[in-house]
Amino acid sequence: MTQTQLVQHIADKCEVSKKVAKGVLDTLNQTAIAEVKKNGLFVIPGIGRLVRVDRKARMGRNPATGAAIKIAAKKVVKFRIAKSAKDAIVPPKASKVGSKQPVRGPSRLAVFPLAQHACLQFTASGDG
């Protein structure tokens, strides 16, 4: 789904203009970037989290020559998907007979943090 399609979908579902829907996405984007820069973490409930990770310096190899090279330390950003979203997209495998895994209850309602509008409420299973 492209950004334009997403803006159109939000505008249709929430019965708002495309300009308002685009403003929500832009605000989400700006907030995510600012929070990851400031705190190293930004959580979207029910979807996942952006996390800044500090990688240590390490030794590597030049694949062309095989020579050992030093790889500098750096900061990277990763997205870690929420378990509820992952399970909704790719259901977990059926457990083996006799395994003692706990039975999970129904998914909780997650509310989009930027707006309390009814169209922005969704369940982790993707309904709504």
Contacts in CASP RR format, 6 or more apart in sequence:
PFRMAT RR
TARGET T0000
AUTHOR 0000-0000-0000
METHOD contacts of the structure
MODEL  1
MTQTQLVQHIADKCEVSKKVAKGVLDTLNQTAIAEVKKNGLFVIPGIGRL
VRVDRKARMGRNPATGAAIKIAAKKVVKFRIAKSAKDAIVPPKASKVGSK
QPVRGPSRLAVFPLAQHACLQFTASGDG
1 9 0 8 1.000
3 25 0 8 1.000
6 25 0 8 1.000
7 18 0 8 1.000
7 21 0 8 1.000
7 22 0 8 1.000
7 25 0 8 1.000
8 18 0 8 1.000
8 21 0 8 1.000
10 16 0 8 1.000
10 21 0 8 1.000
10 24 0 8 1.000
10 25 0 8 1.000
10 119 0 8 1.000
11 17 0 8 1.000
11 18 0 8 1.000
11 20 0 8 1.000
11 21 0 8 1.000
13 119 0 8 1.000
14 20 0 8 1.000
14 21 0 8 1.000
14 117 0 8 1.000
14 119 0 8 1.000
14 120 0 8 1.000
15 119 0 8 1.000
24 114 0 8 1.000
24 115 0 8 1.000
27 114 0 8 1.000
28 44 0 8 1.000
28 114 0 8 1.000
31 42 0 8 1.000
31 114 0 8 1.000
32 42 0 8 1.000
32 44 0 8 1.000
32 50 0 8 1.000
35 41 0 8 1.000
35 42 0 8 1.000
35 50 0 8 1.000
36 42 0 8 1.000
36 50 0 8 1.000
36 51 0 8 1.000
36 52 0 8 1.000
36 77 0 8 1.000
37 52 0 8 1.000
40 50 0 8 1.000
40 51 0 8 1.000
40 52 0 8 1.000
41 49 0 8 1.000
41 50 0 8 1.000
41 51 0 8 1.000
41 52 0 8 1.000
42 49 0 8 1.000
42 50 0 8 1.000
43 49 0 8 1.000
44 112 0 8 1.000
44 113 0 8 1.000
45 82 0 8 1.000
45 110 0 8 1.000
45 111 0 8 1.000
45 112 0 8 1.000
45 113 0 8 1.000
46 82 0 8 1.000
46 84 0 8 1.000
46 85 0 8 1.000
46 110 0 8 1.000
46 124 0 8 1.000
47 81 0 8 1.000
47 82 0 8 1.000
47 85 0 8 1.000
47 110 0 8 1.000
48 79 0 8 1.000
48 80 0 8 1.000
48 81 0 8 1.000
48 82 0 8 1.000
48 85 0 8 1.000
49 79 0 8 1.000
49 80 0 8 1.000
49 82 0 8 1.000
50 77 0 8 1.000
50 78 0 8 1.000
50 79 0 8 1.000
51 77 0 8 1.000
51 78 0 8 1.000
51 79 0 8 1.000
51 80 0 8 1.000
52 75 0 8 1.000
52 76 0 8 1.000
52 77 0 8 1.000
53 75 0 8 1.000
53 76 0 8 1.000
53 77 0 8 1.000
53 78 0 8 1.000
54 73 0 8 1.000
54 74 0 8 1.000
54 75 0 8 1.000
55 73 0 8 1.000
55 74 0 8 1.000
55 75 0 8 1.000
55 76 0 8 1.000
56 73 0 8 1.000
57 70 0 8 1.000
57 71 0 8 1.000
57 72 0 8 1.000
57 73 0 8 1.000
58 70 0 8 1.000
58 71 0 8 1.000
59 68 0 8 1.000
59 69 0 8 1.000
59 70 0 8 1.000
59 71 0 8 1.000
60 68 0 8 1.000
60 69 0 8 1.000
60 70 0 8 1.000
60 71 0 8 1.000
61 67 0 8 1.000
61 68 0 8 1.000
61 69 0 8 1.000
62 68 0 8 1.000
62 69 0 8 1.000
82 124 0 8 1.000
84 107 0 8 1.000
84 108 0 8 1.000
84 110 0 8 1.000
84 124 0 8 1.000
84 125 0 8 1.000
85 124 0 8 1.000
87 124 0 8 1.000
88 107 0 8 1.000
88 124 0 8 1.000
88 125 0 8 1.000
88 126 0 8 1.000
95 101 0 8 1.000
107 123 0 8 1.000
107 124 0 8 1.000
107 125 0 8 1.000
108 123 0 8 1.000
108 124 0 8 1.000
109 121 0 8 1.000
109 122 0 8 1.000
109 123 0 8 1.000
110 121 0 8 1.000
110 122 0 8 1.000
110 123 0 8 1.000
110 124 0 8 1.000
111 120 0 8 1.000
111 121 0 8 1.000
112 120 0 8 1.000
112 121 0 8 1.000
112 122 0 8 1.000
114 120 0 8 1.000
121 128 0 8 1.000
122 128 0 8 1.000
END
